[in-house]
Each structure stands twice: as structure tokens, then as C-alpha cells.
Amino acid sequence: EQLKQWYQRRVRGNDAKIRAVTNKVASYEEFEDIVKASHLKPLEKGDRISDIKVFKQPWNISSGSGSAINTGSKGATEIPNVSITNINQFNRMWKTQCKDALEKFRFLVELDCNQILKIFHAEIALGLLGEFVTVFNGNYHPERAEAIGNILHTLTKCGRFDLSLQFLSQKERESLSSLLDSLSQDWDSSNTDWLKSIYIKV
């Protein structure tokens, strides 16, 4: 019986690895999570949640007070940014929880710069920098100029920033130029000039 269980766990683990590679997971941490969870069995028809001793959610996707997320047009989605500490959590929130560009904008500007540096210390995934620039430019507001500027500055300290910058599309470069022009009007000029010297290299 023990040999049978060992074999079944091994088969499920291999299946999880193949599924993770096929689905092109965003990071090794996500790959590892899928493999680790492969030993979990789906609930049978007669199983009850109340019979399970441990039922934990990795991290809270609702507001900090525990109230339901308001998805109506009158209220903004509340994102628990304090819970975002690694690239795996960031990608899940960015790709699934944020439903449109405006929610992505709100999510980004509420992130602490120290969080951003920790999340992207190793690298900024190719394509992500362009998405950030597009979201910032498309939802720009003068009151958020300082937050945007500080985030752009923090990203320059992250891994593979130069490579991500080189792979910006022409449309993303135009958005970047427009964004920096907006910042120059609403934020500290010396800081903006520095950003331009880094992001827009002649």
C-alpha cells in the first residue's frame, strides 16, 4: 500500500511539472508551488470542508478589513498590496485580480518602492516594463506624479532593467516619452531630467 501511494505521488508530481512547463508559469516560485500542491487530492462527492483540519488561503485577496471586494463601477477595487512580497504573488494579482488598466494603475501606485525593489530585485520580466509604462501613461493623473516618478526611479535599480528597456516596442517608447513629458510638468524637474537621461537614451 505504501509503495502504491509513493508511486501515485510520483506520477502526480511528474504530471504537475509537465503542466507547469506547458502553461509557461511566470517564475520558478510558481512552478514550485504547482509541484508542491500536486499531492493534494480533489474533494470527493461526500467530502465536507468542515472535515478538513487545515484550510488556509495563501494570502488574502479581499480588503484588509475582511469585507468583500467592491467590483461595481462606483468603487475602486481594494488591493492588499501589503501582502505582495514576491514576483509570484505580484503576477497573480497583476494578471488575474486587476481586471483593467485602471485597476492595474491603482495597484501599482499604491505599492511601496521597497516592495517593488524586493519583488523585482532579481529581474523585471521582459514585457512588464512596457506594460507599466503604458498603464501609467494611459491613466496618468497629476496627483500621482510623485508616486509614478518614484516607481520609475526604483525600477532602474532592478535586475535586467537595461534589457527590459531595450525591448520596449515603438508604441511603448512613445507612451514613455509622453509620460515623462507629463511628469516634467507636474513633478520635480531635476528628478524628471534624470529619469529622461536613463529612460530615453540618445
C-alpha positions in Angstrom: 0.0 0.0 0.0 2.8 2.4 0.9 4.6 1.6 -2.4 1.3 2.3 -4.3 0.9 5.7 -2.6 4.5 6.6 -3.3 4.1 5.7 -7.0 0.9 7.7 -7.2 2.6 10.8 -5.6 5.4 10.4 -8.1 3.0 10.3 -11.1 1.1 13.3 -9.8 4.3 15.2 -9.3 5.6 14.5 -12.8 2.2 15.5 -14.2 2.3 18.8 -12.3 5.8 19.5 -13.7 4.6 18.9 -17.2 1.5 21.0 -16.7 3.6 23.9 -15.3 6.0 23.8 -18.2 3.2 23.6 -20.7 1.4 26.6 -19.2 4.6 28.6 -19.1 4.5 29.7 -15.5 5.8 33.2 -14.8 8.5 32.2 -12.3 10.3 29.3 -10.6 8.3 30.0 -7.4 5.0 29.4 -9.2 6.5 26.2 -10.7 7.5 25.1 -7.3 4.0 25.9 -5.8 2.3 23.7 -8.5 4.6 20.8 -7.9 4.3 21.0 -4.1 0.5 21.1 -4.4 0.4 18.0 -6.6 0.0 15.7 -3.6 -3.4 17.3 -2.8 -6.4 15.2 -3.8 -9.6 16.7 -5.2 -12.6 16.6 -2.9 -14.8 13.6 -3.3 -18.6 13.9 -3.6 -19.2 13.0 0.1 -16.3 15.2 1.5 -17.1 18.3 3.5 -15.0 21.3 4.0 -15.7 21.2 7.7 -14.0 17.9 7.9 -10.7 19.3 6.7 -8.5 20.3 9.7 -6.4 22.9 7.8 -7.9 25.1 5.1 -5.7 28.1 4.6 -5.6 30.6 1.7 -2.1 31.7 0.7 -2.9 35.3 1.1 -6.0 37.5 1.4 -7.3 38.8 -1.9 -10.0 40.9 -0.3 -9.7 44.1 1.6 -7.8 44.2 4.8 -11.0 44.5 6.9 -12.3 41.2 5.5 -15.2 42.8 3.6 -16.0 41.8 0.1 -14.3 43.5 -2.8 -16.5 46.0 -4.5 -16.5 45.3 -8.2 -19.1 47.9 -9.0 -18.4 51.0 -11.1 -18.9 53.3 -8.1 -16.0 51.9 -6.0 -12.4 51.0 -6.7 -11.1 47.5 -6.1 -9.2 47.3 -2.8 -5.9 45.5 -3.4 -4.0 44.2 -0.3 -0.6 45.5 -1.5 1.0 44.9 1.9 0.7 41.2 1.1 2.7 41.4 -2.1 6.3 40.3 -1.3 7.4 38.3 -4.3 7.1 38.0 -8.1 4.7 35.0 -7.9 2.2 37.0 -5.8 2.6 40.1 -8.0 1.9 38.2 -11.2 -1.2 36.6 -9.8 -2.6 39.9 -8.7 -1.5 41.7 -12.0 -2.8 39.1 -14.3 -6.0 37.9 -12.5 -7.1 40.3 -9.8 -6.7 43.5 -11.7 -9.4 43.5 -14.3 -8.5 46.5 -16.4 -5.8 49.1 -16.9 -7.2 51.5 -14.3 -7.1 48.8 -11.6 -3.6 48.0 -12.6 -2.7 51.7 -12.3 -4.2 51.9 -8.8 -2.4 48.7 -7.8 1.0 49.9 -9.0 0.9 53.4 -7.5 -0.1 52.0 -4.1 2.9 49.7 -4.0 5.7 50.8 -1.7 9.0 51.3 -3.5 10.8 49.0 -1.1 8.2 46.3 -2.1 8.9 46.9 -5.8 12.6 46.6 -5.3 12.2 43.4 -3.4 9.8 41.9 -6.0 11.9 42.8 -9.0 15.4 42.7 -7.4 16.4 39.6 -9.5 14.8 40.8 -12.7 12.0 42.6 -14.5 10.3 40.1 -16.8 10.6 41.1 -20.4 7.5 42.9 -21.5 6.5 44.0 -18.0 8.2 47.4 -18.1 6.4 48.2 -21.3 3.1 47.3 -19.6 3.9 49.5 -16.6 4.7 52.5 -18.8 1.5 52.0 -20.9 -0.6 51.8 -17.8 1.0 54.9 -16.2 0.6 56.9 -19.3 -2.9 55.8 -20.1 -4.2 56.6 -16.6 -1.9 59.5 -15.7 -3.1 62.0 -13.1 -1.0 64.9 -11.8 -1.7 64.0 -8.2 0.1 60.7 -8.8 3.1 62.2 -10.5 5.4 61.7 -7.5 4.3 58.1 -7.0 4.9 57.3 -10.6 8.3 59.1 -10.7 9.5 57.2 -7.6 8.4 53.9 -9.1 10.2 54.6 -12.4 13.3 55.5 -10.3 13.0 52.3 -8.3 12.7 50.2 -11.4 16.1 51.4 -12.6 17.7 49.6 -9.7 16.0 46.2 -10.5 17.6 43.3 -12.3 17.8 43.4 -16.1 16.3 46.9 -16.3 18.5 47.8 -19.3 17.4 44.7 -21.1 13.8 45.4 -20.5 14.3 49.0 -21.7 15.9 47.8 -24.9 12.9 45.6 -25.7 10.3 48.3 -25.4 8.2 48.5 -28.6 7.9 51.7 -30.6 4.4 52.3 -29.2 5.7 51.8 -25.6 8.5 54.2 -26.3 6.0 56.8 -27.4 4.0 56.2 -24.2 7.2 56.5 -22.2 8.1 59.8 -23.8 4.5 61.2 -23.2 4.6 60.0 -19.6 8.0 61.7 -18.9 6.7 64.9 -20.5 3.7 64.8 -18.2 6.0 64.3 -15.2 8.1 67.2 -16.2 5.1 69.5 -15.8 3.8 68.1 -12.5 6.9 66.9 -10.6 10.4 68.0 -9.7 12.2 69.0 -12.9 15.6 67.7 -11.8 14.2 64.3 -11.0 12.4 64.2 -14.3 15.5 65.2 -16.2 17.4 62.4 -14.5 14.7 59.9 -15.5 14.8 61.1 -19.1 18.6 60.6 -19.1 18.1 57.0 -18.1 14.9 56.0 -19.9 15.4 58.0 -23.2 19.0 57.4 -24.2 20.0 59.4 -27.3 
